[in-house]
Amino acid sequence: MANTTTLSRDERKKAKRTARKKRKADKPLKPRDYPRGSKKPKVKKLARGQAKR
């Protein structure tokens, strides 16, 4: 991103937003190949201890 010290606050926000959008378009995230949340560690209810009681 270019140097934004000379811009006003609103112009700086616009510049940052366009840079973010451009980056998102250039480097899209690949779709995940595993179900969401499946890699979280599974915790048995008893192991939680005093929480959830």
Contacts in CASP RR format, 6 or more apart in sequence:
PFRMAT RR
TARGET T0000
AUTHOR 0000-0000-0000
METHOD contacts of the structure
MODEL  1
MANTTTLSRDERKKAKRTARKKRKADKPLKPRDYPRGSKKPKVKKLARGQ
AKR
1 15 0 8 1.000
1 16 0 8 1.000
1 19 0 8 1.000
2 15 0 8 1.000
4 11 0 8 1.000
4 12 0 8 1.000
4 15 0 8 1.000
4 16 0 8 1.000
7 15 0 8 1.000
45 52 0 8 1.000
END
